[in-house]
Structure formats: structure tokens, C-alpha cells
């Protein structure tokens, strides 16, 4: 594979020490870069796994499939079953712990069957920046022995994007793509209907306006649309997005009775707004 001259240069060696392994590929830039490097470095000693559940943006699953085809991956689609767990559905402050616990448990079983008789690792795309946030999923990873090769290679988010650019990967500049459950305010139950409504609303706004950063947050029965501050300050953008939001306000309640209406959030986009620590 092409060499990386950034902090990512250490990544192939870290991965080689963890082989054979199963890579958790969510569809964001972090896990996709990890999977590409692992695939090119480890060959048959790596399997990629993607959980295509209700909380995964459909475009992320499509991106994983496209990259798998282009790279020739051994891709396995798995079901973590987080929606069957009331601890997850009730959307407590540590919701991610329950989701990742299920996912990594399934991937641990896959590692055992994909590489029988060999000690296989489960690896994630976490990087050094993830240590600065409250990440309950990292605790689940610790308990289940999941490794984080990019973190071990000293890579932060900027290094991830730089490495993806150096390798000429098409996804190097995609915006952050957290799971759809991150749009549901802590304490508001996570339901398939709410997740589908969020996915549909965000996709429609992006499709009809071309805006790359859109978040549709759900708190109780209200859906509020967050846009980047510079978008809110642009009269032409507001003129384009206002009728789309009005259409969603008419359509979404019929599609998801849990949501009574859709409106523009005048505060603009704020990372992690739906998450409230109590």
C-alpha cells in the first residue's frame, strides 16, 4: 500500500501486531481508514464487520459497501440487537455503553469463528481525540478487550483525515457521522420510528439544499433542525431551507406519530447537544 508520512505511518505495524483481527466499520472516516489500512496490510488475516441497524445512517452503510467492493474486503454484516435492550431504548446518559457492549460481544464471537484456533483481536476506529469526551462506549471496549490501533499509533482526528488524503481516499473529507441515536435527547426513548424520521429528514434537507452539515434533534415530541452557524447567517441558505423544513413539518408527524412538528433551531449546530449528563 502507499506509505503514509503523517502520524499514520505507525498504523500498519500496530495492526500487524494485532492480526488476525475483526475491524468494526461504522462508515465514518475513522473506521473506514482503519479498515482500508488493515485490508491492505493484513490481507486474509482481517475481516470487516458492519452493523447495519436502525441507528446507522443509510448513507454510511452504502459507503461501507462501496468501499468493501473497491477494496475487495471480506465484509460481514452483523446485527447487534441494541433495540432489544431496554437499557439502550430508554436512552440513559450511558446509552452508548449498552450499544457497544452488544456490538463488541457479537464481534468477539465473529472473531472466534472467522479465525478458528487462532487468537483474534477486535479493533475499533477510536483515535486520541475520543479520550477528551465522555465516551461510555470506550468503557464497553475496555471490558471486552477491544483494541484501538489508531489510538495506539498516536493518531488524532486531524491525523486520520491527513492519512486518508495521503492515500487518496474518497471519504477523507466527509463530515462526522455519529449514529442516529445521538440525535435523540437523553431521556427521550430511542424508537425505530424516531430514528427513521431523523434519517429521512436529514437526507431530504441535504438532498434539496446541498448543505453538508445537518442535524435533526428530537426532544420529546419536537424535532429541531440544526445548521452550521454560517448557514444560519446566509439569507440564500435560509430561503432554500425554510420551505423544506415547512414540508417536513407537514410530513414527518404523519410518518412518525411520536413527533408533533419540525422547526429550525435558531441556536445553530452544537456538537452533542442531545446529550445531557445528569
HELIX and SHEET records of a PDB file:
HELIX    1   1 UNK A    7  UNK A   10  5                                   4    
HELIX    2   2 UNK A   11  UNK A   18  1                                   8    
HELIX    3   3 UNK A   29  UNK A   42  1                                  14    
HELIX    4   4 UNK A   43  UNK A   45  5                                   3    
HELIX    5   5 UNK A   58  UNK A   71  1                                  14    
HELIX    6   6 UNK A   82  UNK A   84  5                                   3    
HELIX    7   7 UNK A   86  UNK A   89  1                                   4    
HELIX    8   8 UNK A   95  UNK A  114  1                                  20    
HELIX    9   9 UNK A  128  UNK A  132  5                                   5    
HELIX   10  10 UNK A  136  UNK A  143  1                                   8    
HELIX   11  11 UNK A  149  UNK A  152  1                                   4    
HELIX   12  12 UNK A  157  UNK A  166  1                                  10    
HELIX   13  13 UNK A  180  UNK A  183  5                                   4    
HELIX   14  14 UNK A  192  UNK A  209  1                                  18    
HELIX   15  15 UNK A  229  UNK A  232  1                                   4    
HELIX   16  16 UNK A  235  UNK A  255  1                                  21    
SHEET    1   A 4 UNK A  75  UNK A  78  0                                        
SHEET    2   A 4 UNK A  46  UNK A  51  1                                        
SHEET    3   A 4 UNK A  21  UNK A  24  1                                        
SHEET    4   A 4 UNK A 121  UNK A 123  1                                        
SHEET    1   B 3 UNK A 214  UNK A 219  0                                        
SHEET    2   B 3 UNK A 222  UNK A 227 -1                                        
SHEET    3   B 3 UNK A 261  UNK A 264  1                                        
END                                                                             
